[in-house]
Amino acid sequence: VSSSWNVGIINGLSGWTVSVDDVPADTIARRFRYDVALVSTLKDLEEDIMEGLRERGLDDSTCTSGFTVVVKESCDGMGDVSEKHGGGPAVPEKAVRFSFTVMSITVQAEGEEEAVTIFQEQKPNSELSCRPLCLMFVDESDHEMLTAILGPVVAERKAMKESRLILSIGGLLRSFRFYFRGTGYDEKMVRELEGLEASGSTYICTLCDSTRAEASQNMVLHSITRSHEENLERYEIWRTNPFSESADELRDRVKGVSAKPFMETQPTLDALHCDIGNATEFYKIFQDEIGEMYQKNNPPREERRRWRSILDKQLRKKLKLKPVMRMNGNYARRLMTYEAVKVVCELVPSEERRKALTELMELYLQMKPVWRSTCPARDCPDQLCRYSFNSQRFAELLSTTFKYRYEGKITNYLHKTLAHVP
């Protein structure tokens, strides 16, 4: 990094300005140069690094190389950021933020076998440890625009993967290498960055090749098979169609990879959206159970609406839960509780169904801490041990008692919760 590392904020389009004509170019994006942002972050952590070396009893004058920094990258759309009273330049009213968090720093001292962790972020999901790298006025669904702006970021990151950063920490020059882990993406963003079809696709998973029908047949046994390299290979096959197959055969061969992956992500499960997706599903099960859906085939829409208003009324009366247009995290957390299922069971006529519903919720509440926790082995070891067992029982209930809902279909997050968390 050049000695003048305080480059400050640069135009996020750095060099692309000519291609963006409908929006004043200087308003569309702002970003830090990636290496500069990392230097500035390490300078912020200077005291923690020195403290860590002292605590581990390492002589800081001998530890000048062998530092490894693990960086978590995140990117998400920020919805509606339109100006409420007009007057500014015409920009898209959605924004996207790309940010990173330093997760840990380790050092391998000369002649030592093991690397020693000298810094670990205690609150890796807090906004306080999250450092914005690039802010852009773009709709996250506008693939072309997103790739144009994040292109330079990807290039800088690629350059840094191969090289070492030499930086003065505690008065001595030390050499750092960086590992980037793209885990802070929701499913929509992962699909976009990795070239997969959108989330309504028959290929329901960003982690494995399963189709929706397969996932509903076999709910628990899937291993994580997708990777960035493989997605790139599949895209090449999609592009060239080397075996001259029909569109359907070709799509089956590449398992829904139909765009060029342009940023590497790490396979993860996004806990918040997992909460929301599963709560939406439970909300629908509650409705169906109130209307004894398992006995009926294809009830009219009016009838379903009635079940829904009965459910909303009950939740509002007993739990003070106001109905929401779209499921959100807070509603999801309050719906997925023993209290909620008790309240719903008051409306379910058959004793047997009430038992099944309660067991479903109990299993779910046993499973949930595992994918909510940053470190399940430390925070909830018992639930972690029981997870596979619980998820199998959960799947068994869905495919028997609640068969009317899961015959040949299952939602993306229910599949991930059952098949990929273990």
Secondary structure as UniProt FT lines:
FT   STRAND          9..11
FT   TURN            12..15
FT   HELIX           17..19
FT   HELIX           25..27
FT   STRAND          29..32
FT   HELIX           34..44
FT   HELIX           46..55
FT   TURN            56..57
FT   TURN            60..62
FT   STRAND          67..80
FT   STRAND          94..107
FT   TURN            110..111
FT   STRAND          116..120
FT   TURN            124..125
FT   HELIX           127..129
FT   STRAND          131..136
FT   TURN            140..141
FT   HELIX           143..162
FT   STRAND          165..169
FT   TURN            170..171
FT   STRAND          172..185
FT   HELIX           187..193
FT   TURN            194..195
FT   TURN            199..200
FT   HELIX           212..217
FT   HELIX           228..240
FT   TURN            242..243
FT   HELIX           247..254
FT   TURN            255..256
FT   HELIX           271..290
FT   TURN            291..292
FT   HELIX           293..295
FT   HELIX           301..319
FT   HELIX           329..335
FT   HELIX           338..345
FT   TURN            346..347
FT   HELIX           351..372
FT   HELIX           376..379
FT   HELIX           381..400
FT   TURN            401..402
FT   HELIX           403..406
FT   HELIX           412..419
//
